Amino acid sequence: MEVSLRKMKWLLFLLGRFKIPLIAYTNPRLLHIDEQSVRIKIKLRRRTKNHLNSMYFGALAVGADIAGGIQVFYFSKKMDQKISFAFKGMNAEFLKRAESDIVFESNQGDIIKDAIERSKKEKVRVNQTILVLAKNDQQEIVAKFDMIVSVRVG
């Protein structure tokens, strides 16, 4: 099944409005999604700023969460499979202050797809670590997130 960017944007909107209100509060934008990569943008504004006028840790965590998780939804729609997933852990490394809009990138689609296929084949929950990078307007990496995605097909 073909999954469009527009459909995934709508899914992200619905997820924020009805399931996870913090997503709606930070108002993320899905810039790109395909089998390999995802890009999400969160603007630096009053709702996402801390007292130092940089992006608040919570907003950064929301961006990493979406970049890591929406690709599971993408494969779920593409494979027409019900996939249960959650984040089992996260390790964050903050390299510099996020003083502009931030784009969260994950190029780990092949790893997520392999985890889904392994779960489907072995009928068990599979945990996989994926990398999400947070970049500022100058394309400098401001944070790195190791997200442990736990998936189960069925």
N, CA, C and O atoms as a GROMACS GRO file, in nm:
protein
  616
    1MET      N    1   0.084  -0.117   0.000
    1MET     CA    2   0.000   0.000   0.000
    1MET      C    3   0.089   0.124   0.000
    1MET      O    4   0.189   0.130   0.072
    2GLU      N    5   0.053   0.221  -0.080
    2GLU     CA    6   0.129   0.347  -0.087
    2GLU      C    7   0.083   0.440   0.024
    2GLU      O    8  -0.037   0.456   0.048
    3VAL      N    9   0.177   0.500   0.091
    3VAL     CA   10   0.148   0.591   0.202
    3VAL      C   11   0.204   0.728   0.166
    3VAL      O   12   0.325   0.743   0.146
    4SER      N   13   0.117   0.828   0.159
    4SER     CA   14   0.160   0.962   0.119
    4SER      C   15   0.203   1.046   0.238
    4SER      O   16   0.166   1.018   0.353
    5LEU      N   17   0.281   1.148   0.210
    5LEU     CA   18   0.323   1.244   0.312
    5LEU      C   19   0.199   1.311   0.371
    5LEU      O   20   0.191   1.333   0.492
    6ARG      N   21   0.104   1.343   0.287
    6ARG     CA   22  -0.020   1.408   0.332
    6ARG      C   23  -0.094   1.320   0.432
    6ARG      O   24  -0.144   1.370   0.534
    7LYS      N   25  -0.103   1.192   0.404
    7LYS     CA   26  -0.172   1.099   0.494
    7LYS      C   27  -0.100   1.090   0.629
    7LYS      O   28  -0.163   1.084   0.734
    8MET      N   29   0.033   1.089   0.625
    8MET     CA   30   0.110   1.080   0.748
    8MET      C   31   0.100   1.212   0.828
    8MET      O   32   0.102   1.210   0.952
    9LYS      N   33   0.091   1.325   0.759
    9LYS     CA   34   0.071   1.452   0.828
    9LYS      C   35  -0.064   1.452   0.901
    9LYS      O   36  -0.074   1.498   1.015
   10TRP      N   37  -0.166   1.400   0.835
   10TRP     CA   38  -0.298   1.390   0.895
   10TRP      C   39  -0.295   1.297   1.017
   10TRP      O   40  -0.354   1.328   1.120
   11LEU      N   41  -0.226   1.185   1.004
   11LEU     CA   42  -0.212   1.091   1.116
   11LEU      C   43  -0.142   1.157   1.235
   11LEU      O   44  -0.184   1.138   1.349
   12LEU      N   45  -0.037   1.234   1.209
   12LEU     CA   46   0.034   1.305   1.316
   12LEU      C   47  -0.058   1.408   1.382
   12LEU      O   48  -0.058   1.422   1.505
   13PHE      N   49  -0.136   1.479   1.302
   13PHE     CA   50  -0.233   1.574   1.356
   13PHE      C   51  -0.332   1.504   1.448
   13PHE      O   52  -0.356   1.550   1.560
   14LEU      N   53  -0.390   1.394   1.402
   14LEU     CA   54  -0.488   1.319   1.483
   14LEU      C   55  -0.425   1.263   1.611
   14LEU      O   56  -0.487   1.265   1.717
   15LEU      N   57  -0.304   1.214   1.599
   15LEU     CA   58  -0.232   1.161   1.715
   15LEU      C   59  -0.216   1.270   1.822
   15LEU      O   60  -0.236   1.244   1.941
   16GLY      N   61  -0.180   1.389   1.780
   16GLY     CA   62  -0.163   1.500   1.873
   16GLY      C   63  -0.294   1.548   1.932
   16GLY      O   64  -0.299   1.584   2.050
   17ARG      N   65  -0.398   1.551   1.854
   17ARG     CA   66  -0.526   1.603   1.901
   17ARG      C   67  -0.600   1.506   1.992
   17ARG      O   68  -0.666   1.548   2.087
   18PHE      N   69  -0.590   1.375   1.965
   18PHE     CA   70  -0.674   1.280   2.037
   18PHE      C   71  -0.601   1.182   2.127
   18PHE      O   72  -0.663   1.125   2.217
   19LYS      N   73  -0.473   1.160   2.106
   19LYS     CA   74  -0.403   1.058   2.185
   19LYS      C   75  -0.292   1.114   2.273
   19LYS      O   76  -0.280   1.076   2.390
   20ILE      N   77  -0.210   1.204   2.218
   20ILE     CA   78  -0.093   1.256   2.290
   20ILE      C   79  -0.093   1.409   2.280
   20ILE      O   80  -0.035   1.465   2.188
   21PRO      N   81  -0.158   1.476   2.375
   21PRO     CA   82  -0.172   1.622   2.366
   21PRO      C   83  -0.040   1.700   2.362
   21PRO      O   84  -0.035   1.808   2.304
   22LEU      N   85   0.067   1.648   2.421
   22LEU     CA   86   0.195   1.718   2.415
   22LEU      C   87   0.246   1.734   2.272
   22LEU      O   88   0.315   1.830   2.240
   23ILE      N   89   0.211   1.639   2.187
   23ILE     CA   90   0.248   1.652   2.046
   23ILE      C   91   0.179   1.774   1.987
   23ILE      O   92   0.243   1.856   1.920
   24ALA      N   93   0.050   1.788   2.012
   24ALA     CA   94  -0.024   1.904   1.960
   24ALA      C   95   0.030   2.034   2.019
   24ALA      O   96   0.038   2.135   1.949
   25TYR      N   97   0.067   2.031   2.145
   25TYR     CA   98   0.115   2.152   2.212
   25TYR      C   99   0.243   2.206   2.149
   25TYR      O  100   0.261   2.327   2.139
   26THR      N  101   0.332   2.117   2.107
   26THR     CA  102   0.457   2.162   2.044
   26THR      C  103   0.440   2.191   1.895
   26THR      O  104   0.528   2.251   1.833
   27ASN      N  105   0.328   2.148   1.837
   27ASN     CA  106   0.293   2.176   1.697
   27ASN      C  107   0.404   2.137   1.598
   27ASN      O  108   0.452   2.223   1.524
   28PRO      N  109   0.444   2.010   1.596
   28PRO     CA  110   0.549   1.967   1.503
   28PRO      C  111   0.499   1.962   1.359
   28PRO      O  112   0.379   1.947   1.334
   29ARG      N  113   0.591   1.974   1.267
   29ARG     CA  114   0.560   1.964   1.124
   29ARG      C  115   0.638   1.847   1.065
   29ARG      O  116   0.760   1.837   1.081
   30LEU      N  117   0.568   1.759   0.998
   30LEU     CA  118   0.631   1.648   0.927
   30LEU      C  119   0.678   1.701   0.792
   30LEU      O  120   0.597   1.736   0.707
   31LEU      N  121   0.809   1.707   0.774
   31LEU     CA  122   0.866   1.760   0.650
   31LEU      C  123   0.887   1.653   0.545
   31LEU      O  124   0.871   1.679   0.425
   32HIS      N  125   0.922   1.532   0.591
   32HIS     CA  126   0.955   1.424   0.496
   32HIS      C  127   0.940   1.290   0.567
   32HIS      O  128   0.971   1.276   0.685
   33ILE      N  129   0.892   1.191   0.492
   33ILE     CA  130   0.891   1.053   0.542
   33ILE      C  131   0.894   0.960   0.423
   33ILE      O  132   0.821   0.978   0.325
   34ASP      N  133   0.978   0.859   0.432
   34ASP     CA  134   0.980   0.750   0.336
   34ASP      C  135   1.031   0.625   0.407
   34ASP      O  136   1.043   0.625   0.529
   35GLU      N  137   1.062   0.521   0.332
   35GLU     CA  138   1.104   0.395   0.395
   35GLU      C  139   1.235   0.408   0.470
   35GLU      O  140   1.262   0.329   0.560
   36GLN      N  141   1.316   0.505   0.436
   36GLN     CA  142   1.448   0.518   0.498
   36GLN      C  143   1.456   0.628   0.602
   36GLN      O  144   1.522   0.611   0.705
   37SER      N  145   1.390   0.742   0.578
   37SER     CA  146   1.414   0.857   0.664
   37SER      C  147   1.288   0.934   0.701
   37SER      O  148   1.183   0.923   0.638
   38VAL      N  149   1.304   1.013   0.808
   38VAL     CA  150   1.198   1.100   0.859
   38VAL      C  151   1.261   1.232   0.898
   38VAL      O  152   1.372   1.235   0.952
   39ARG      N  153   1.190   1.344   0.871
   39ARG     CA  154   1.233   1.475   0.919
   39ARG      C  155   1.111   1.546   0.978
   39ARG      O  156   1.007   1.559   0.914
   40ILE      N  157   1.127   1.591   1.102
   40ILE     CA  158   1.023   1.662   1.176
   40ILE      C  159   1.080   1.797   1.219
   40ILE      O  160   1.196   1.805   1.259
   41LYS      N  161   0.999   1.902   1.210
   41LYS     CA  162   1.046   2.034   1.253
   41LYS      C  163   0.959   2.085   1.368
   41LYS      O  164   0.836   2.080   1.362
   42ILE      N  165   1.026   2.134   1.471
   42ILE     CA  166   0.958   2.204   1.580
   42ILE      C  167   1.015   2.344   1.586
   42ILE      O  168   1.137   2.363   1.596
   43LYS      N  169   0.926   2.442   1.581
   43LYS     CA  170   0.970   2.581   1.584
   43LYS      C  171   1.002   2.625   1.726
   43LYS      O  172   0.938   2.583   1.823
   44LEU      N  173   1.101   2.710   1.736
   44LEU     CA  174   1.136   2.772   1.864
   44LEU      C  175   1.039   2.888   1.883
   44LEU      O  176   1.044   2.988   1.811
   45ARG      N  177   0.951   2.876   1.981
   45ARG     CA  178   0.852   2.979   2.010
   45ARG      C  179   0.819   2.975   2.158
   45ARG      O  180   0.879   2.898   2.233
   46ARG      N  181   0.727   3.055   2.201
   46ARG     CA  182   0.697   3.066   2.343
   46ARG      C  183   0.669   2.930   2.406
   46ARG      O  184   0.716   2.904   2.517
   47ARG      N  185   0.594   2.846   2.341
   47ARG     CA  186   0.558   2.715   2.397
   47ARG      C  187   0.674   2.617   2.407
   47ARG      O  188   0.670   2.524   2.487
   48THR      N  189   0.776   2.637   2.329
   48THR     CA  190   0.887   2.540   2.326
   48THR      C  191   1.015   2.593   2.388
   48THR      O  192   1.115   2.521   2.395
   49LYS      N  193   1.014   2.719   2.433
   49LYS     CA  194   1.135   2.781   2.489
   49LYS      C  195   1.148   2.755   2.638
   49LYS      O  196   1.050   2.734   2.709
   50ASN      N  197   1.274   2.757   2.683
   50ASN     CA  198   1.301   2.756   2.827
   50ASN      C  199   1.341   2.897   2.871
   50ASN      O  200   1.331   2.992   2.793
   51HIS      N  201   1.385   2.911   2.993
   51HIS     CA  202   1.422   3.042   3.047
   51HIS      C  203   1.551   3.099   2.986
   51HIS      O  204   1.582   3.216   3.007
   52LEU      N  205   1.624   3.018   2.910
   52LEU     CA  206   1.748   3.064   2.844
   52LEU      C  207   1.724   3.099   2.697
   52LEU      O  208   1.818   3.124   2.622
   53ASN      N  209   1.597   3.100   2.657
   53ASN     CA  210   1.557   3.126   2.518
   53ASN      C  211   1.611   3.022   2.420
   53ASN      O  212   1.636   3.053   2.303
   54SER      N  213   1.629   2.902   2.466
   54SER     CA  214   1.662   2.790   2.378
   54SER      C  215   1.550   2.686   2.393
   54SER      O  216   1.465   2.698   2.481
   55MET      N  217   1.551   2.587   2.307
   55MET     CA  218   1.442   2.489   2.311
   55MET      C  219   1.449   2.407   2.439
   55MET      O  220   1.554   2.356   2.478
   56TYR      N  221   1.334   2.396   2.501
   56TYR     CA  222   1.318   2.324   2.627
   56TYR      C  223   1.343   2.175   2.605
   56TYR      O  224   1.309   2.120   2.500
   57PHE      N  225   1.401   2.109   2.705
   57PHE     CA  226   1.429   1.966   2.700
   57PHE      C  227   1.306   1.885   2.660
   57PHE      O  228   1.315   1.792   2.580
   58GLY      N  229   1.191   1.920   2.716
   58GLY     CA  230   1.068   1.845   2.687
   58GLY      C  231   1.029   1.854   2.540
   58GLY      O  232   0.985   1.755   2.482
   59ALA      N  233   1.045   1.971   2.480
   59ALA     CA  234   1.014   1.989   2.338
   59ALA      C  235   1.111   1.908   2.253
   59ALA      O  236   1.072   1.848   2.153
   60LEU      N  237   1.239   1.906   2.293
   60LEU     CA  238   1.338   1.824   2.221
   60LEU      C  239   1.302   1.676   2.230
   60LEU      O  240   1.315   1.603   2.132
   61ALA      N  241   1.259   1.633   2.347
   61ALA     CA  242   1.220   1.492   2.365
   61ALA      C  243   1.099   1.457   2.280
   61ALA      O  244   1.092   1.348   2.223
   62VAL      N  245   1.002   1.549   2.270
   62VAL     CA  246   0.885   1.526   2.185
   62VAL      C  247   0.927   1.509   2.039
   62VAL      O  248   0.878   1.420   1.970
   63GLY      N  249   1.017   1.594   1.993
   63GLY     CA  250   1.065   1.584   1.854
   63GLY      C  251   1.135   1.451   1.827
   63GLY      O  252   1.113   1.389   1.723
   64ALA      N  253   1.219   1.408   1.920
   64ALA     CA  254   1.289   1.280   1.904
   64ALA      C  255   1.189   1.165   1.907
   64ALA      O  256   1.202   1.069   1.831
   65ASP      N  257   1.090   1.174   1.994
   65ASP     CA  258   0.986   1.072   2.005
   65ASP      C  259   0.912   1.057   1.872
   65ASP      O  260   0.892   0.945   1.824
   66ILE      N  261   0.872   1.169   1.814
   66ILE     CA  262   0.796   1.164   1.688
   66ILE      C  263   0.884   1.110   1.575
   66ILE      O  264   0.840   1.024   1.498
   67ALA      N  265   1.006   1.160   1.564
   67ALA     CA  266   1.096   1.115   1.457
   67ALA      C  267   1.122   0.965   1.467
   67ALA      O  268   1.134   0.898   1.364
   68GLY      N  269   1.131   0.913   1.586
   68GLY     CA  270   1.152   0.770   1.603
   68GLY      C  271   1.026   0.688   1.586
   68GLY      O  272   1.031   0.575   1.536
   69GLY      N  273   0.914   0.743   1.627
   69GLY     CA  274   0.790   0.665   1.630
   69GLY      C  275   0.704   0.670   1.506
   69GLY      O  276   0.637   0.572   1.474
   70ILE      N  277   0.705   0.782   1.436
   70ILE     CA  278   0.612   0.794   1.322
   70ILE      C  279   0.648   0.698   1.210
   70ILE      O  280   0.563   0.662   1.128
   71GLN      N  281   0.775   0.658   1.205
   71GLN     CA  282   0.814   0.564   1.100
   71GLN      C  283   0.752   0.426   1.124
   71GLN      O  284   0.726   0.353   1.028
   72VAL      N  285   0.729   0.391   1.250
   72VAL     CA  286   0.659   0.265   1.280
   72VAL      C  287   0.517   0.274   1.226
   72VAL      O  288   0.467   0.178   1.167
   73PHE      N  289   0.451   0.389   1.246
   73PHE     CA  290   0.317   0.409   1.190
   73PHE      C  291   0.320   0.400   1.037
   73PHE      O  292   0.231   0.342   0.976
   74TYR      N  293   0.423   0.456   0.978
   74TYR     CA  294   0.439   0.453   0.832
   74TYR      C  295   0.443   0.308   0.782
   74TYR      O  296   0.372   0.272   0.689
   75PHE      N  297   0.527   0.226   0.846
   75PHE     CA  298   0.537   0.086   0.804
   75PHE      C  299   0.408   0.009   0.836
   75PHE      O  300   0.370  -0.081   0.762
   76SER      N  301   0.342   0.045   0.944
   76SER     CA  302   0.215  -0.018   0.979
   76SER      C  303   0.113   0.003   0.868
   76SER      O  304   0.044  -0.090   0.827
   77LYS      N  305   0.104   0.126   0.819
   77LYS     CA  306   0.011   0.157   0.709
   77LYS      C  307   0.056   0.092   0.579
   77LYS      O  308  -0.025   0.037   0.505
   78LYS      N  309   0.185   0.098   0.552
   78LYS     CA  310   0.239   0.043   0.427
   78LYS      C  311   0.220  -0.109   0.419
   78LYS      O  312   0.186  -0.162   0.313
   79MET      N  313   0.242  -0.178   0.531
   79MET     CA  314   0.229  -0.324   0.535
   79MET      C  315   0.086  -0.369   0.567
   79MET      O  316   0.055  -0.488   0.563
   80ASP      N  317  -0.001  -0.272   0.598
   80ASP     CA  318  -0.139  -0.301   0.640
   80ASP      C  319  -0.140  -0.403   0.755
   80ASP      O  320  -0.212  -0.502   0.752
   81GLN      N  321  -0.056  -0.375   0.855
   81GLN     CA  322  -0.040  -0.461   0.973
   81GLN      C  323  -0.067  -0.380   1.099
   81GLN      O  324  -0.036  -0.261   1.104
   82LYS      N  325  -0.123  -0.444   1.199
   82LYS     CA  326  -0.137  -0.380   1.330
   82LYS      C  327  -0.005  -0.401   1.404
   82LYS      O  328   0.037  -0.515   1.427
   83ILE      N  329   0.059  -0.292   1.440
   83ILE     CA  330   0.188  -0.298   1.508
   83ILE      C  331   0.177  -0.223   1.640
   83ILE      O  332   0.139  -0.106   1.644
   84SER      N  333   0.210  -0.292   1.747
   84SER     CA  334   0.214  -0.230   1.880
   84SER      C  335   0.356  -0.183   1.904
   84SER      O  336   0.451  -0.259   1.887
   85PHE      N  337   0.371  -0.057   1.945
   85PHE     CA  338   0.505  -0.010   1.973
   85PHE      C  339   0.505   0.089   2.088
   85PHE      O  340   0.406   0.155   2.118
   86ALA      N  341   0.621   0.096   2.151
   86ALA     CA  342   0.644   0.191   2.260
   86ALA      C  343   0.793   0.219   2.265
   86ALA      O  344   0.873   0.147   2.206
   87PHE      N  345   0.828   0.323   2.336
   87PHE     CA  346   0.970   0.349   2.359
   87PHE      C  347   1.008   0.288   2.492
   87PHE      O  348   0.946   0.315   2.595
   88LYS      N  349   1.109   0.207   2.488
   88LYS     CA  350   1.154   0.138   2.608
   88LYS      C  351   1.262   0.217   2.680
   88LYS      O  352   1.284   0.199   2.800
   89GLY      N  353   1.330   0.304   2.608
   89GLY     CA  354   1.435   0.383   2.669
   89GLY      C  355   1.482   0.492   2.576
   89GLY      O  356   1.452   0.494   2.457
   90MET      N  357   1.559   0.584   2.635
   90MET     CA  358   1.613   0.694   2.557
   90MET      C  359   1.743   0.740   2.624
   90MET      O  360   1.750   0.752   2.746
   91ASN      N  361   1.842   0.766   2.543
   91ASN     CA  362   1.966   0.826   2.591
   91ASN      C  363   1.989   0.952   2.508
   91ASN      O  364   1.991   0.946   2.385
   92ALA      N  365   2.005   1.064   2.575
   92ALA     CA  366   2.020   1.191   2.503
   92ALA      C  367   2.155   1.254   2.534
   92ALA      O  368   2.202   1.252   2.648
   93GLU      N  369   2.214   1.310   2.430
   93GLU     CA  370   2.339   1.383   2.445
   93GLU      C  371   2.316   1.522   2.384
   93GLU      O  372   2.290   1.536   2.265
   94PHE      N  373   2.326   1.626   2.470
   94PHE     CA  374   2.304   1.762   2.425
   94PHE      C  375   2.438   1.828   2.398
   94PHE      O  376   2.520   1.844   2.488
   95LEU      N  377   2.460   1.865   2.273
   95LEU     CA  378   2.590   1.914   2.229
   95LEU      C  379   2.601   2.067   2.235
   95LEU      O  380   2.709   2.120   2.262
   96LYS      N  381   2.491   2.136   2.210
   96LYS     CA  382   2.489   2.282   2.219
   96LYS      C  383   2.345   2.327   2.237
   96LYS      O  384   2.252   2.250   2.217
   97ARG      N  385   2.328   2.453   2.274
   97ARG     CA  386   2.192   2.503   2.296
   97ARG      C  387   2.116   2.512   2.164
   97ARG      O  388   2.172   2.552   2.061
   98ALA      N  389   1.990   2.475   2.168
   98ALA     CA  390   1.903   2.479   2.050
   98ALA      C  391   1.835   2.615   2.046
   98ALA      O  392   1.726   2.633   2.100
   99GLU      N  393   1.900   2.711   1.981
   99GLU     CA  394   1.852   2.849   1.982
   99GLU      C  395   1.781   2.890   1.853
   99GLU      O  396   1.772   3.009   1.822
  100SER      N  397   1.731   2.792   1.778
  100SER     CA  398   1.655   2.819   1.656
  100SER      C  399   1.552   2.707   1.640
  100SER      O  400   1.542   2.619   1.725
  101ASP      N  401   1.478   2.711   1.530
  101ASP     CA  402   1.390   2.599   1.498
  101ASP      C  403   1.478   2.475   1.486
  101ASP      O  404   1.594   2.484   1.444
  102ILE      N  405   1.423   2.360   1.522
  102ILE     CA  406   1.501   2.236   1.520
  102ILE      C  407   1.435   2.134   1.428
  102ILE      O  408   1.314   2.115   1.431
  103VAL      N  409   1.518   2.069   1.347
  103VAL     CA  410   1.473   1.960   1.261
  103VAL      C  411   1.530   1.831   1.318
  103VAL      O  412   1.650   1.817   1.338
  104PHE      N  413   1.439   1.736   1.343
  104PHE     CA  414   1.477   1.606   1.396
  104PHE      C  415   1.481   1.508   1.280
  104PHE      O  416   1.384   1.495   1.205
  105GLU      N  417   1.595   1.440   1.265
  105GLU     CA  418   1.614   1.349   1.152
  105GLU      C  419   1.647   1.210   1.201
  105GLU      O  420   1.726   1.190   1.293
  106SER      N  421   1.584   1.113   1.137
  106SER     CA  422   1.618   0.973   1.160
  106SER      C  423   1.630   0.906   1.024
  106SER      O  424   1.540   0.914   0.941
  107ASN      N  425   1.743   0.841   1.003
  107ASN     CA  426   1.766   0.768   0.878
  107ASN      C  427   1.778   0.619   0.908
  107ASN      O  428   1.863   0.550   0.852
  108GLN      N  429   1.692   0.571   0.996
  108GLN     CA  430   1.702   0.435   1.046
  108GLN      C  431   1.585   0.347   1.002
  108GLN      O  432   1.553   0.248   1.067
  109GLY      N  433   1.522   0.383   0.892
  109GLY     CA  434   1.407   0.308   0.843
  109GLY      C  435   1.434   0.161   0.822
  109GLY      O  436   1.349   0.077   0.852
  110ASP      N  437   1.552   0.128   0.770
  110ASP     CA  438   1.585  -0.012   0.746
  110ASP      C  439   1.593  -0.090   0.878
  110ASP      O  440   1.554  -0.207   0.882
  111ILE      N  441   1.641  -0.028   0.984
  111ILE     CA  442   1.650  -0.094   1.114
  111ILE      C  443   1.510  -0.119   1.170
  111ILE      O  444   1.482  -0.226   1.224
  112ILE      N  445   1.423  -0.019   1.158
  112ILE     CA  446   1.286  -0.034   1.207
  112ILE      C  447   1.212  -0.141   1.128
  112ILE      O  448   1.142  -0.224   1.186
  113LYS      N  449   1.229  -0.139   0.997
  113LYS     CA  450   1.163  -0.239   0.912
  113LYS      C  451   1.211  -0.380   0.946
  113LYS      O  452   1.131  -0.473   0.953
  114ASP      N  453   1.342  -0.397   0.969
  114ASP     CA  454   1.396  -0.528   1.008
  114ASP      C  455   1.338  -0.574   1.140
  114ASP      O  456   1.306  -0.692   1.156
  115ALA      N  457   1.324  -0.482   1.236
  115ALA     CA  458   1.267  -0.518   1.367
  115ALA      C  459   1.121  -0.562   1.351
  115ALA      O  460   1.078  -0.657   1.416
  116ILE      N  461   1.046  -0.493   1.266
  116ILE     CA  462   0.907  -0.529   1.242
  116ILE      C  463   0.899  -0.667   1.177
  116ILE      O  464   0.818  -0.750   1.218
  117GLU      N  465   0.981  -0.691   1.076
  117GLU     CA  466   0.980  -0.820   1.008
  117GLU      C  467   1.023  -0.933   1.101
  117GLU      O  468   0.968  -1.043   1.095
  118ARG      N  469   1.122  -0.906   1.188
  118ARG     CA  470   1.165  -1.007   1.284
  118ARG      C  471   1.055  -1.038   1.385
  118ARG      O  472   1.034  -1.154   1.421
  119SER      N  473   0.984  -0.936   1.429
  119SER     CA  474   0.872  -0.955   1.522
  119SER      C  475   0.761  -1.037   1.456
  119SER      O  476   0.702  -1.126   1.519
  120LYS      N  477   0.734  -1.006   1.332
  120LYS     CA  478   0.630  -1.079   1.257
  120LYS      C  479   0.668  -1.226   1.241
  120LYS      O  480   0.584  -1.314   1.258
  121LYS      N  481   0.793  -1.252   1.208
  121LYS     CA  482   0.841  -1.389   1.184
  121LYS      C  483   0.848  -1.470   1.314
  121LYS      O  484   0.802  -1.584   1.318
  122GLU      N  485   0.906  -1.410   1.420
  122GLU     CA  486   0.929  -1.483   1.544
  122GLU      C  487   0.814  -1.471   1.644
  122GLU      O  488   0.812  -1.540   1.746
  123LYS      N  489   0.718  -1.383   1.614
  123LYS     CA  490   0.600  -1.360   1.699
  123LYS      C  491   0.639  -1.320   1.841
  123LYS      O  492   0.581  -1.368   1.938
  124VAL      N  493   0.738  -1.232   1.852
  124VAL     CA  494   0.783  -1.179   1.981
  124VAL      C  495   0.800  -1.027   1.970
  124VAL      O  496   0.805  -0.972   1.860
  125ARG      N  497   0.808  -0.962   2.085
  125ARG     CA  498   0.838  -0.818   2.089
  125ARG      C  499   0.987  -0.801   2.064
  125ARG      O  500   1.069  -0.870   2.123
  126VAL      N  501   1.022  -0.707   1.976
  126VAL     CA  502   1.161  -0.682   1.939
  126VAL      C  503   1.199  -0.540   1.980
  126VAL      O  504   1.127  -0.445   1.951
  127ASN      N  505   1.314  -0.527   2.048
  127ASN     CA  506   1.367  -0.396   2.087
  127ASN      C  507   1.483  -0.361   1.995
  127ASN      O  508   1.569  -0.444   1.968
  128GLN      N  509   1.483  -0.237   1.948
  128GLN     CA  510   1.589  -0.193   1.858
  128GLN      C  511   1.623  -0.047   1.888
  128GLN      O  512   1.534   0.035   1.907
  129THR      N  513   1.751  -0.017   1.891
  129THR     CA  514   1.795   0.120   1.915
  129THR      C  515   1.812   0.193   1.782
  129THR      O  516   1.877   0.143   1.690
  130ILE      N  517   1.754   0.311   1.775
  130ILE     CA  518   1.769   0.395   1.656
  130ILE      C  519   1.824   0.531   1.696
  130ILE      O  520   1.807   0.575   1.810
  131LEU      N  521   1.889   0.597   1.604
  131LEU     CA  522   1.950   0.727   1.628
  131LEU      C  523   1.863   0.837   1.568
  131LEU      O  524   1.820   0.828   1.453
  132VAL      N  525   1.838   0.941   1.647
  132VAL     CA  526   1.768   1.061   1.600
  132VAL      C  527   1.860   1.179   1.626
  132VAL      O  528   1.909   1.198   1.737
  133LEU      N  529   1.883   1.259   1.522
  133LEU     CA  530   1.966   1.378   1.534
  133LEU      C  531   1.878   1.502   1.533
  133LEU      O  532   1.781   1.510   1.457
  134ALA      N  533   1.911   1.598   1.618
  134ALA     CA  534   1.842   1.728   1.622
  134ALA      C  535   1.938   1.832   1.566
  134ALA      O  536   2.048   1.850   1.616
  135LYS      N  537   1.894   1.902   1.459
  135LYS     CA  538   1.980   2.001   1.393
  135LYS      C  539   1.916   2.139   1.395
  135LYS      O  540   1.794   2.153   1.383
  136ASN      N  541   2.001   2.240   1.412
  136ASN     CA  542   1.952   2.378   1.412
  136ASN      C  543   1.945   2.433   1.268
  136ASN      O  544   1.964   2.359   1.172
  137ASP      N  545   1.917   2.563   1.257
  137ASP     CA  546   1.903   2.626   1.125
  137ASP      C  547   2.031   2.624   1.043
  137ASP      O  548   2.026   2.631   0.920
  138GLN      N  549   2.145   2.612   1.109
  138GLN     CA  550   2.274   2.608   1.038
  138GLN      C  551   2.318   2.463   1.010
  138GLN      O  552   2.432   2.439   0.972
  139GLN      N  553   2.228   2.369   1.028
  139GLN     CA  554   2.254   2.226   1.007
  139GLN      C  555   2.357   2.169   1.104
  139GLN      O  556   2.417   2.065   1.077
  140GLU      N  557   2.378   2.237   1.217
  140GLU     CA  558   2.467   2.185   1.321
  140GLU      C  559   2.387   2.092   1.411
  140GLU      O  560   2.272   2.119   1.444
  141ILE      N  561   2.448   1.982   1.450
  141ILE     CA  562   2.382   1.887   1.539
  141ILE      C  563   2.385   1.946   1.680
  141ILE      O  564   2.492   1.971   1.735
  142VAL      N  565   2.266   1.966   1.737
  142VAL     CA  566   2.258   2.020   1.873
  142VAL      C  567   2.232   1.911   1.976
  142VAL      O  568   2.261   1.929   2.094
  143ALA      N  569   2.176   1.797   1.931
  143ALA     CA  570   2.150   1.686   2.023
  143ALA      C  571   2.144   1.555   1.946
  143ALA      O  572   2.107   1.551   1.828
  144LYS      N  573   2.180   1.449   2.016
  144LYS     CA  574   2.170   1.313   1.962
  144LYS      C  575   2.085   1.231   2.059
  144LYS      O  576   2.105   1.236   2.180
  145PHE      N  577   1.992   1.156   2.003
  145PHE     CA  578   1.904   1.072   2.085
  145PHE      C  579   1.915   0.927   2.040
  145PHE      O  580   1.896   0.897   1.922
  146ASP      N  581   1.946   0.839   2.132
  146ASP     CA  582   1.937   0.695   2.107
  146ASP      C  583   1.802   0.650   2.163
  146ASP      O  584   1.783   0.646   2.284
  147MET      N  585   1.712   0.617   2.075
  147MET     CA  586   1.577   0.579   2.114
  147MET      C  587   1.562   0.427   2.102
  147MET      O  588   1.587   0.370   1.996
  148ILE      N  589   1.521   0.362   2.210
  148ILE     CA  590   1.497   0.217   2.205
  148ILE      C  591   1.350   0.195   2.173
  148ILE      O  592   1.262   0.216   2.257
  149VAL      N  593   1.325   0.151   2.050
  149VAL     CA  594   1.190   0.125   2.002
  149VAL      C  595   1.158  -0.022   2.027
  149VAL      O  596   1.235  -0.111   1.992
  150SER      N  597   1.042  -0.046   2.086
  150SER     CA  598   0.996  -0.182   2.112
  150SER      C  599   0.872  -0.208   2.027
  150SER      O  600   0.770  -0.142   2.045
  151VAL      N  601   0.881  -0.304   1.933
  151VAL     CA  602   0.771  -0.331   1.840
  151VAL      C  603   0.725  -0.476   1.849
  151VAL      O  604   0.802  -0.567   1.877
  152ARG      N  605   0.596  -0.492   1.824
  152ARG     CA  606   0.537  -0.625   1.816
  152ARG      C  607   0.428  -0.623   1.710
  152ARG      O  608   0.340  -0.538   1.713
  153VAL      N  609   0.434  -0.715   1.618
  153VAL     CA  610   0.336  -0.724   1.511
  153VAL      C  611   0.223  -0.815   1.556
  153VAL      O  612   0.246  -0.923   1.611
  154GLY      N  613   0.100  -0.767   1.532
  154GLY     CA  614  -0.017  -0.851   1.566
  154GLY      C  615  -0.094  -0.808   1.683
  154GLY      O  616  -0.193  -0.871   1.719
   0.00000   0.00000   0.00000
